[in-house]
Amino acid sequence: MNRIVAYTILLVALGGCTAHREVAPLTPNHPASPEAAEAPALPASETLRVESKTAPPDENDAAATRHHNPGAAKPAYSCPMHSEITSATAGRCPKCGMNLTLKAP
């Protein structure tokens, strides 16, 4: 008897889930509607934009002369975390703010 009651409850529960329910049609301004207007594009984010804070080298500067001399050894500094960040002078990484370290020649 308990088995019949359990099957009956199971059938009623499953049958209730499959009952046809009428779904309201989408309005033209609903986001899922094909007729809905497209959302406007957002402006470009400036979160990761990096601005150069170094001035161009002065022609009278000895470091600039050494930098442009192909025969002279030039020191190169880089960020320990971002190897793509390099500089001819010591400073800070524009991405993370760490001190640039002298690279081995």
N, C-alpha and C positions, 0 to 999 in steps of 0.2 A: 504494500500500500504506500509506503514512504517513497518508493521508487516512482510510482505513478505521479505523486504530488510533485516530486522534484522535476520530473520531465515536463509536467504541465507548466510549472513556474518558469522553467527554462524556455519552453516554446513561447509562452506569453511575453517573456522579456525580450527574446530575439525577434519575435513578430512585431513588437512595439517599435523596435529600432528600424525595421524595414518599412514601416507604414509610410505611405506617400504624403509628403508635406509640401504644400505649395510654396515656392520660393518667390519672393517679391522681385519684380524686374529691376534692373539697375537703372538709375536715373542718369541722364547725360553728364552730370557733374560728379558722379561717383568715380573715384580713382581707378577702379577696375573696369570701368566701362570703356569700350573702344572709342566711343564718341567724346570722351572726356578731353578737355584741353590739356596740352602738354605743359608740364611744370616749367617755369622759367629757369634758365641756367644761372647757377650761383657765380658770383665773382671769384676770381682766382684768389686762393689763400696766400697770405704773406707770412705764414707761420715759419716756414723753413727757408725763406729768402735770405741770402747772405749778401751783405754789401761789403765791398772792399773799403777798408779804412786806411789803406796805405797810399801815400802820395807817390806820383812817379818820381824816379830818382833824379836828383839834381846833377847837372853836367859837371859841376865843380866838386862833387862829393867823391872822395877817394874810394869808398865802398862801391859806388856805381861804376867807377872806372875799372876797378878790379873785377866787377861782375861782367862787364862787357869784354874783358880781355880773355880770349879763348885759351891762352897758354897758362893763365894763373889758376891755381886751385881755389875754388869758391866753396865756402861753407854752405851746407844745405841743412835746413831745419825742417822737421816734420812732426806731426802730431802722433803721439804714441797710440791713440785710439783710431785715428783716421789717416791712414797712410797716404791717401790722395791729397791731403793738405800739406803743401810744402811752401817754404819761404827761404829767401836768401838771408834774412835777418831773423833774430830771435823775436818771439812775440807769443801771442795766444792763438789757439785754434778758434776760428769763427763758429764752428759747430758746437763744441763742448766747453770751450774756455780753458782747456788745459794748456800748460806751457809747452811750446814747441821745443823739441830736443834736437841736439846736433846729431845728424846722421853720420855713420862711419863712412869714410871715403872708399 
